[in-house]
Amino acid sequence: MPSITREEVAHLARLARIELSDDELDHLAPQLDQIITLVGQVSQVAADDIPPTSHALPLTNVMRADEIVPCLTPEQALSGAPAVEEQRFRVPRILEED
């Protein structure tokens, strides 16, 4: 299995918009290579007769059934809001527009 290079880690970091120092690249490259190697080993062990699972135990749906119930009018829902705009909660802007 080919190993992951420092340059490939730097490329992945650029794609993910993560700024990494030279020391971090040197530190992460062997770690990511080891992770990829171990995933490859697990893939070799996985048998075709074992179905893929996300949990060790089977899960059942524990949600209640949907029932139609009366809901609040917009006026009722917004009655306690500190600020309203066009039948919506008005909240302070936290992101600047580019």
C-alpha positions in Angstrom: 0.0 0.0 0.0 1.5 3.4 -1.0 2.3 5.7 1.9 0.9 9.2 2.1 3.5 11.9 1.6 4.0 15.2 3.3 3.0 17.0 0.1 -0.3 15.0 0.0 -1.1 16.0 3.6 -0.3 19.7 2.6 -2.7 19.3 -0.4 -5.4 17.9 1.8 -5.0 20.7 4.3 -5.3 23.3 1.5 -8.5 21.6 0.2 -9.9 21.6 3.8 -8.7 25.2 4.2 -6.6 24.2 7.3 -3.3 26.0 7.8 -0.6 23.7 9.0 2.9 24.5 9.9 5.9 22.5 8.6 6.2 20.8 12.0 2.5 19.9 11.9 2.9 18.5 8.4 5.9 16.4 9.5 3.9 15.2 12.5 0.7 14.4 10.7 2.0 12.6 7.5 3.2 9.5 9.4 0.0 9.4 11.5 -2.3 9.6 8.5 -0.2 7.0 6.7 -0.7 4.7 9.7 -4.4 5.3 9.8 -4.7 4.5 6.1 -2.6 1.3 6.5 -4.8 0.2 9.5 -8.0 0.8 7.5 -6.6 -1.3 4.7 -5.9 -4.1 7.1 -9.5 -4.0 8.5 -10.8 -4.1 4.9 -8.8 -7.3 4.3 -10.3 -9.0 7.4 -13.9 -8.0 6.6 -15.7 -11.0 5.4 -18.3 -10.9 2.6 -20.9 -12.8 4.7 -20.9 -10.2 7.4 -23.2 -7.3 6.7 -21.9 -3.8 7.3 -23.3 -2.3 10.5 -23.2 1.0 12.3 -24.0 -0.4 15.8 -23.2 -3.5 17.6 -26.8 -4.1 18.6 -29.9 -3.7 16.5 -31.7 -0.5 16.9 -35.5 0.1 16.9 -37.3 3.3 16.2 -38.2 4.8 19.6 -39.9 7.9 18.2 -43.6 8.4 18.6 -45.9 8.4 15.6 -46.6 11.7 14.0 -50.0 13.1 15.0 -51.6 16.3 13.6 -52.3 18.7 16.4 -53.3 22.4 16.4 -50.3 24.7 16.2 -49.7 28.3 17.2 -50.6 31.1 14.9 -47.6 33.3 13.9 -48.9 36.0 16.2 -49.1 33.6 19.1 -45.6 32.2 18.4 -44.1 35.7 18.1 -46.0 37.3 21.0 -43.1 37.0 23.4 -40.3 37.8 21.0 -38.2 40.9 21.7 -38.1 41.8 18.0 -40.2 40.7 15.0 -39.8 41.3 11.3 -42.1 40.0 8.6 -43.6 37.4 10.9 -40.2 36.1 11.9 -38.0 36.4 14.9 -35.5 39.2 14.4 -32.1 38.3 15.7 -28.8 40.3 15.7 -26.6 39.8 12.7 -23.5 37.7 13.7 -21.9 37.3 10.3 -20.7 40.0 8.0 -21.8 39.8 4.3 -18.9 39.6 1.8 
